[in-house]
């Protein structure tokens, strides 16, 4: 990859700072803990992604790793990319409408994922993820192409999914939207768990979900 233009470099540095800020917010909000979780953002023909095994409180914009979206190889960075780079790369490659991917292990989403249970149409906010449910992908070992494959399947027609015995993925046109979906997904997971304890939710009908999906067209952008 040749030298990047000044405008491209300025955009890249802004995205690096945005990723670091998002990581700090994920830690503050409980979307992730310790060194778990990762964030990626599309920047032209590269993917900017958090490094592997680095505590968020030590993270700086210079630590963010550049990975080619052409072949998945690191382009620049003092650290290896996140161990979950496979699904970040595959999602951004195969879903051009997405510009950012957020992955974490928040408490409520992870509790459902440990039960290998998706979220049904228990609240109209389910429509903000693209359909009438949020699927839970089958289990696959973390950091592998197998995990990427099951995540992609769970994301067909959706903007978020759970990962069995693992955590969640939320996607968006940009990082702000992906973070918004991550927060909403964790809230919805908590509400669904609480309703199960109260005897189980009354699910919305297909007609009601279609109306909600239509209302969400363009919402949060």
N, C-alpha and C positions, 0 to 999 in steps of 0.2 A: 504494500500500500504506500502510495507516494505521500509527499508532504501535504498536510491539510491546510486549506485556506484560512486566513485570519478570522473570517466570519464563522467558519466551521469550528475553529479552535475556541472561539468565544462561546459558541453554543455548547460545545463539549464541556467546557469548564463550568458553565452554568448548570448543566445536567449533573455533573459530578457533585457539585455542592447540594443540589436538590436531593440526590440519592442519600448523601450523608445525613441531611436534615430528616429525610423520611425514616432512615434507620433509627435515629434518635427518637423520633415520634413513635415508632413501633415499640421501642423498648419502654418508653414512658406509658404508653397506653395498654401494654400487656399483650400486644400482638405477637411478641416474641420474647425470649429470655436468653440471657447469656450470649453464646455465639451462634444460636440457632436462627434460622430465617435468612432470607436473601432478597435482593432487589435488583432488577435489571431495567434498562431503558434503551430503546432504539435511538441511535444517533446516526442518521444517514446509513452507510453500509457497515456500521459496526454496532455491537452491543456493549453498553457500559454496564458492568455488573460488580457487585460487592465481592471482595476477596474471600478466600476460604479461611475459616477458623481465626477470625480477627474480632476481638470484642468491639462492640459498637462505640464504646466510650473512647476507644483509641483510634477510631477510623477518621481519616482525613480525605479530602477530595483526591489527593495524589495517590491514595491506595486503591482507588477504583480501577478495575481491570478492563482493558479493551479486548474484545473478542470479535473476530471477523464473522459477519453474518453470511459470508460466502462459503466458508469451509469450517467454521467453528474453532479456528485456531487462535490462541492469544496473540494479540498484535503488540500490546504494550502493557507493562505493569510489573511492579517489583514483586508481586505476589501471585500465586495461582488463583484462577477464578473460583468462585463458590463451587462446592462439591455438587450442587444441584444445577450446574450450568446447562446440563443436557436439556432439561425441560424448558428452561428460559429460552435457550437457543431455538429449540424446535417450535415453541409457541410463537415466538416472534417471526420465525421463518414461514410458518404455515398459516398464521393468522395475521395478515397484513393490516387489519383494522386495529390491532393492538400495538401500542407504543411502549407499554410498560407492564411488568409482571412483578407481583409482590407475593412472597411466600413466608409463612410463619407458622408457629405452633401455639396459637392462642387457646386459652383454657377450654372454652365452650366448643369451639370447632373441633379441637383435638379430642374432647370427650366423645363427641359423636363419631369421629373418625375411628376411635378405638373400638366403638361398637359396630363399626362398618355400616353406619346408618347415614343416608343422605337426609336432606330436608325437603319435605313435601310442601304442597301449597297451603301452608298453615297461616300465612299472612300475605297481604298484597305486596309487601316488599320483596317477596320472592321474584317478582317480575323484573326487578332491577338487575337480575342476573341472567335475563334473557329467555326465561321460559317458566314452566310450572313446577320446577324443582331445582335443587342443587344436588348434583350426583356425588356419590362417594366412589372414587376410583378403587379398584381392587388393590390389594397390597403388592408392593414390589420394593426391593431393597433400595434404600436411599442412594442418591448419586449415580444411578445406573440408567442406561438407555431404556430398560424395561419400565422404570418408573415414568419416564418421559412418555412412553407409548400409552400407558394406561391413563395418564393425566390428559393427553390429547384426546383420547376417546371420551373421557368424562366431560371435556370442555366443548364437545361438538354442540353448536347452537347455544352455548353458555359463555358467561364471562367469569365464572368462578367454579371451583369444585373443592371437595374434600379429598384427602388422600388417606386411605385406610391405615390405621395405626401410626399416623404420622402428623398430619396437619392440614393446611388449606393453601389454595392458590387463588389469587384475585388478579384480574387483568383489566386494563383500561386503555383508552386512546392515548392517555398520557399518565404520568406518575400520580398526579393529583386524583384523577378518576380511579386509578387502580387502588390507591390508598383509601379513598372513600368507600369503594366496594369492600375492601378488606374489613374496615370498621363495621360496615353494615352487616356483613356476613357473620362476624362474631356476635353482634347484637341479636341477629335473627336466630343463630344457633342457641344462644342463651334463652331466648323466648320460647323456642321449640322445646328445649329440655324442661323448662318450667311448666309448660303446658302438659307435657307427658306426665309429670308428677301430679298434675291436677286431674288426670283421667284421660288426657289426650285431646288434641285440637279437633275442632270441626273444620274440615278442609274446604277450601274454596272450590267452586265448580270450574269447569273448563271455560265457560262463558265469562265468568268473573275474572279469571286469569288473563284471558285474551284482552279484555277491556283494560286491565292493569298494565299489561305489556305495552299496549298502544299508548297509554298515558305516559309511560316511561321513555318513549322514543325521544332521544335527544336530552333526556334529563341528566343532570350532573355533568354536563360538558361545558 
